[in-house]
Amino acid sequence: MDELWQKRRQAYHKRLLKYLRYVLNDHFVLALLFICGAVAYNYNNFLKTYALSQGLGWTKIIVALILGLALSFGRLATFLEPADLVFLAPKESDLKHYLKKSFVYTSLACLCEQAVIYLLLCPYLKIILNFSLGQLICLGLNQLLLKELGLYWDYLRGFAPLKQVGFMKLASLILVVLASYFPLGGLILSGGFWLGCLYGLKVNQQVVAWKFLIEKEAARMQGLYRFFNLFTDVNLVTTSAKRRKYLDWLLPTRPAYTFLYLRGFMRTSEYLGIYLRLTVLGSLLLIFIKNYYLACGVAGLFLYLIGLQLFSLSDRYQEIVFVYLYPLSDKQRLREFSGVLLRLLVPVCIIFSTLVLVTGQNVYLFSCLLLGLVLESYLITKPYFVWRQGRVRKN
């Protein structure tokens, strides 16, 4: 099993290096250097400006949320594959050692990641929040301890269906918040919680939850592939549908294609995810842009990008034969898709325009931007979409 684990780890690193050469190309590295330099410069100026400020104690909760979010980075890497359920089943008794090596490997990588994130926050904690050296050490140890606990919990779930995942995440967040205000007390409580989980959970580590481990590893790799897919084509990317029953109230029962496209949009993480990510990213940029005309340009650009990314939804069901049983023409299908796309873009217009209003613009400029974005949405969903469809069919 040691030899198998080494081969899997080497193959994993080789696969990462294969795609990283597309990610870390010359242009991206140069842009990344400029961005990091700008962020570091502004971070330094911020610390100098507010070094003597006494009114930023409330930002401890923001630091706690950042540290809590950082705990979600990094998952247990087991390198298991679907075929292992059959071919490694006779070696199930030896898999405990295999998973321990995976746990140690992941722990080292994740603890280094947590340390880097925490070290970036240390200047703020020291200069703005006046943390002493002892408090910095206690908070840092608490962060590493909670991350290690999360990984150990994932390790145990490989042998038993532990369902208290939500409780663990909530408990970790509470302990991070507590440690941000009382570092030593938070560290003591986290240590006690860790020991309680270590000795209180009795799990039979001879029976392996194969399906759970394989699904978690596949989900972890899909996350990496989706990131690499932003820079180059990755054939290994797959999409999965999620029920999301809580969104059913947004679905109309008719017309047929409208229901089909909205259902596909809400159930498919590929489209819903990119819609939400671009909306959030555009909103964050608009919050920090004070120039009205620049904000209009950014809002229009992100609206166009969202519409462009959703165009492929129109052809998602074309290879499913049952769709052609609908007594509806292709023109009606495209017309209903345009309506669905317009429904999705109008809320983005309202969000972007409202953020520009909140950042200091008057109602007149807000109205102008809103009307302009709605007009752009109409142009994207009607003439531009029809033109692109015609060009695709000719090719």
C-alpha positions in Angstrom: 0.0 0.0 0.0 2.9 2.3 0.6 4.1 1.9 -3.0 0.6 2.5 -4.3 0.2 5.6 -2.3 3.6 6.9 -3.6 2.6 6.2 -7.2 -0.8 8.0 -6.7 0.8 11.0 -5.1 3.4 11.3 -7.9 0.7 11.0 -10.5 -1.3 13.7 -8.7 1.6 16.1 -8.7 2.4 15.3 -12.3 -1.2 16.2 -13.2 -1.1 19.4 -11.3 2.1 20.5 -13.0 0.6 19.7 -16.4 -2.2 22.2 -15.8 -0.2 24.8 -13.7 2.0 25.6 -16.7 -1.2 26.9 -18.4 -2.2 28.8 -15.3 1.2 30.3 -14.5 1.9 31.6 -17.9 4.0 34.8 -18.5 1.0 37.1 -18.8 -0.8 35.8 -15.7 2.4 35.8 -13.6 3.1 39.4 -14.6 -0.4 40.5 -13.8 -0.3 38.6 -10.5 3.0 40.4 -9.5 1.4 43.8 -10.2 -1.8 42.8 -8.3 0.2 41.5 -5.3 2.4 44.6 -5.3 -0.6 46.9 -5.4 -2.3 45.0 -2.6 0.8 45.0 -0.4 1.4 48.7 -1.0 -2.2 49.6 -0.1 -2.1 47.2 2.9 1.0 48.9 4.1 -0.5 52.4 3.7 -3.6 51.3 5.5 -1.6 50.1 8.5 0.3 53.3 8.6 -2.8 55.4 8.3 -4.8 53.7 11.0 -1.9 52.7 13.3 -3.0 55.1 16.0 -6.7 54.6 15.5 -8.7 53.4 18.6 -12.0 52.8 16.9 -11.3 49.6 15.0 -11.8 47.1 17.8 -15.1 45.9 16.2 -13.0 44.5 13.3 -12.1 41.5 15.4 -15.3 39.9 14.2 -14.2 40.4 10.6 -10.8 38.8 11.4 -12.7 35.9 12.9 -14.8 35.5 9.8 -11.7 35.5 7.6 -10.0 32.9 9.8 -13.2 30.9 9.8 -13.4 31.0 6.0 -9.8 30.0 5.8 -10.6 26.8 7.7 -12.7 25.7 4.8 -9.7 25.7 2.4 -8.1 22.3 1.8 -9.7 18.9 2.0 -8.4 15.4 2.8 -6.6 14.1 -0.3 -6.9 10.3 -0.5 -6.1 9.8 -4.3 -8.7 7.0 -4.4 -10.3 6.2 -7.7 -13.7 4.6 -8.5 -12.1 1.3 -9.5 -10.6 0.9 -6.0 -14.0 -0.1 -4.7 -13.4 -3.4 -6.6 -9.7 -3.9 -6.9 -8.7 -2.7 -3.4 -11.5 -4.4 -1.5 -9.4 -7.4 -0.6 -6.9 -5.0 0.9 -9.4 -3.2 3.0 -7.7 -4.1 6.2 -4.5 -2.3 5.0 -6.3 0.8 3.9 -6.1 2.3 7.4 -2.4 2.8 6.9 -3.0 4.2 3.4 -5.5 6.8 4.8 -3.1 7.8 7.6 -0.4 8.6 5.1 -3.0 10.7 3.2 -4.0 12.4 6.4 -0.4 13.3 7.3 0.3 14.6 3.7 -2.9 16.7 3.7 -2.2 18.0 7.2 1.3 19.3 6.2 -0.1 21.1 3.1 -3.1 22.6 4.8 -1.2 23.7 7.9 1.3 25.6 5.7 -1.6 27.2 3.9 -3.2 28.3 7.2 0.1 29.6 8.4 0.5 31.8 5.3 -3.0 33.2 5.7 -2.5 33.9 9.4 0.9 35.6 8.8 -0.7 37.9 6.4 -3.2 39.0 9.1 -0.5 39.3 11.8 0.5 42.9 10.9 -3.1 44.0 11.2 -3.5 42.2 14.5 -0.3 43.6 15.9 -0.6 47.2 14.7 -4.3 47.9 14.5 -5.7 45.6 17.2 -2.7 45.8 19.5 -2.2 42.1 20.0 0.8 41.1 22.0 3.2 38.4 20.9 1.6 35.8 23.3 -1.9 36.6 21.9 -0.6 36.2 18.3 0.9 32.8 19.1 -2.2 31.6 20.9 -4.5 32.7 18.0 -2.2 31.1 15.5 -2.0 27.8 17.4 -5.8 27.9 17.7 -6.2 28.2 13.9 -3.8 25.3 13.2 -5.5 23.2 15.9 -9.0 23.7 14.5 -7.8 23.0 10.9 -6.1 19.8 12.1 -9.4 18.8 13.9 -11.4 19.3 10.7 -9.0 17.1 8.8 -9.1 14.4 11.5 -12.9 14.5 11.4 -12.8 13.9 7.6 -10.4 11.0 8.2 -12.8 9.4 10.7 -15.7 9.9 8.2 -13.8 7.5 5.9 -14.7 4.7 8.4 -18.0 5.8 9.8 -20.9 7.9 8.6 -20.5 10.8 11.1 -23.3 13.2 10.3 -22.5 16.1 12.7 -20.7 18.0 10.0 -22.8 21.2 10.5 -22.2 21.0 14.2 -18.4 20.7 13.7 -18.3 23.7 11.3 -20.4 25.8 13.7 -18.3 24.8 16.7 -15.1 25.7 14.8 -16.5 29.1 13.8 -17.6 29.9 17.4 -14.1 28.9 18.7 -12.4 31.1 16.1 -14.6 34.1 17.1 -13.9 33.4 20.8 -10.2 33.1 20.2 -10.2 36.5 18.3 -11.4 38.2 21.5 -9.8 35.9 24.1 -6.8 34.1 22.4 -5.7 32.1 25.4 -9.2 31.1 26.5 -10.1 30.1 22.9 -6.9 28.0 22.6 -7.7 26.2 25.8 -11.3 25.5 24.7 -10.2 24.3 21.3 -7.6 22.0 22.9 -10.3 20.5 25.1 -12.7 20.1 22.2 -9.9 18.4 20.2 -9.1 16.0 23.0 -12.9 15.3 23.5 -13.2 14.4 19.8 -10.0 12.4 19.9 -10.9 10.2 22.8 -14.7 10.5 22.8 -15.3 9.2 19.2 -14.9 5.5 19.0 -14.9 4.5 15.4 -14.2 1.0 13.9 -11.3 1.7 11.6 -11.4 -1.7 9.9 -14.5 -1.1 7.8 -13.9 1.5 5.1 -16.7 3.8 3.7 -15.5 3.3 0.1 -18.4 5.1 -1.6 -18.0 8.2 0.7 -14.2 8.4 0.2 -14.4 8.0 -3.5 -17.1 10.6 -3.9 -15.3 13.1 -1.7 -12.0 12.6 -3.7 -13.9 13.0 -7.0 -15.5 16.2 -5.7 -12.1 17.6 -4.6 -10.5 16.9 -8.0 -13.5 18.4 -9.8 -12.9 21.6 -7.8 -9.3 21.7 -9.1 -10.3 20.9 -12.7 -12.9 23.6 -12.7 -10.2 26.1 -11.6 -7.9 24.9 -14.3 -10.7 25.1 -16.8 -10.8 28.9 -16.4 -7.4 29.0 -18.1 -7.5 26.0 -20.5 -9.8 23.2 -21.7 -9.9 20.4 -19.2 -11.7 17.3 -20.5 -12.1 15.8 -17.1 -14.6 18.5 -15.9 -18.0 17.0 -15.2 -21.2 18.7 -14.1 -23.7 17.4 -11.5 -27.3 18.4 -10.9 -28.6 19.3 -7.5 -32.3 19.3 -6.6 -32.4 22.6 -4.8 -36.1 22.2 -3.8 -36.1 25.5 -2.0 -36.0 27.3 -5.4 -39.1 25.6 -6.7 -41.3 28.7 -5.9 -39.4 30.6 -8.6 -40.3 28.2 -11.4 -43.3 28.8 -13.6 -45.3 25.7 -14.7 -45.5 26.9 -18.3 -44.5 27.6 -21.0 -42.6 24.3 -21.4 -39.1 25.6 -22.5 -39.2 28.4 -19.9 -39.7 25.8 -17.2 -37.0 23.6 -18.7 -34.3 26.3 -19.0 -35.0 27.8 -15.5 -35.0 24.3 -14.0 -31.7 23.5 -15.7 -30.2 26.8 -14.6 -31.2 26.3 -11.0 -30.2 22.6 -10.8 -26.8 22.9 -12.6 -24.0 24.2 -10.6 -22.1 25.2 -13.7 -24.6 27.9 -14.7 -25.9 29.0 -11.3 -22.3 29.1 -9.9 -20.9 31.3 -12.6 -24.0 33.6 -12.5 -23.5 34.1 -8.8 -19.7 34.4 -8.9 -19.7 37.1 -11.6 -22.5 39.0 -9.9 -20.7 39.0 -6.6 -17.4 39.9 -8.2 -18.9 42.8 -10.1 -20.7 44.0 -7.0 -17.5 44.0 -5.0 -15.8 46.0 -7.6 -18.6 48.5 -7.8 -18.5 49.0 -4.0 -14.9 50.4 -4.3 -15.3 52.4 -7.5 -16.2 56.0 -6.8 -16.1 57.3 -10.4 -19.6 57.1 -11.9 -18.5 56.5 -15.6 -16.0 53.9 -14.6 -18.7 52.1 -12.5 -21.0 52.2 -15.5 -18.4 50.6 -17.7 -17.6 47.9 -15.1 -21.4 47.2 -14.6 -22.0 46.9 -18.4 -18.9 44.6 -18.8 -20.0 42.2 -16.1 -23.6 42.2 -17.4 -22.3 41.3 -20.8 -20.0 38.5 -19.4 -22.9 37.0 -17.4 -25.1 36.9 -20.5 -22.3 35.5 -22.7 -21.6 32.7 -20.2 -25.3 31.7 -20.1 -25.7 31.5 -23.9 -24.6 27.8 -23.9 -27.6 26.9 -21.8 -29.8 27.3 -24.9 -28.2 24.2 -26.5 -27.9 22.1 -23.3 -30.9 19.8 -24.1 -30.5 19.6 -27.9 -29.0 16.1 -27.7 -31.9 14.7 -25.6 -34.4 13.1 -27.9 -37.3 13.6 -25.6 -37.2 17.3 -26.1 -38.2 16.9 -29.7 -41.5 15.4 -28.6 -42.6 18.8 -27.6 -45.1 20.2 -30.2 -43.1 23.4 -30.3 -41.0 25.0 -33.0 -37.3 25.9 -32.7 -38.1 29.6 -33.0 -40.4 29.3 -30.0 -37.6 27.6 -28.1 -35.2 30.4 -28.8 -37.7 33.0 -28.0 -38.5 31.4 -24.6 -34.7 31.1 -23.9 -34.3 34.9 -24.6 -37.1 35.5 -22.1 -35.4 33.4 -19.5 -32.1 35.1 -20.0 -33.7 38.5 -19.7 -35.3 37.4 -16.4 -31.9 36.5 -15.1 -30.1 39.7 -16.2 -32.7 42.2 -14.9 -32.0 41.4 -11.2 -28.3 41.9 -11.9 -29.1 45.3 -13.4 -31.0 46.2 -10.2 -28.2 45.0 -8.0 -25.5 46.9 -9.9 -27.5 50.1 -10.1 -28.4 50.0 -6.4 -24.7 49.6 -5.4 -23.8 52.6 -7.5 -26.6 54.6 -5.8 -25.3 53.4 -2.3 -21.7 54.5 -3.1 -22.7 58.1 -3.3 -24.5 58.8 -6.6 -27.8 60.6 -6.9 -31.2 59.1 -8.0 -30.9 60.6 -11.5 -27.6 58.9 -12.2 -29.0 55.7 -10.7 -32.0 55.8 -13.0 -29.8 56.5 -16.0 -27.6 53.5 -15.2 -30.6 51.2 -14.5 -32.2 52.1 -17.8 -28.9 51.7 -19.7 -28.3 48.2 -18.1 -31.9 47.1 -18.9 -31.5 48.3 -22.5 -28.2 46.4 -22.7 -29.9 43.3 -21.3 -32.5 43.5 -24.0 -29.9 43.9 -26.7 -27.9 40.9 -25.4 -31.0 38.6 -25.1 -32.7 39.6 -28.4 -30.7 40.9 -31.4 -27.2 39.8 -30.2 -28.3 36.3 -29.1 -30.2 35.8 -32.4 -27.1 37.0 -34.4 -24.8 34.6 -32.5 -27.2 31.7 -33.1 -27.2 32.4 -36.8 -23.4 32.6 -37.0 -23.0 29.3 -35.1 -25.4 27.6 -37.4 -23.6 28.8 -40.5 -20.3 27.5 -39.1 
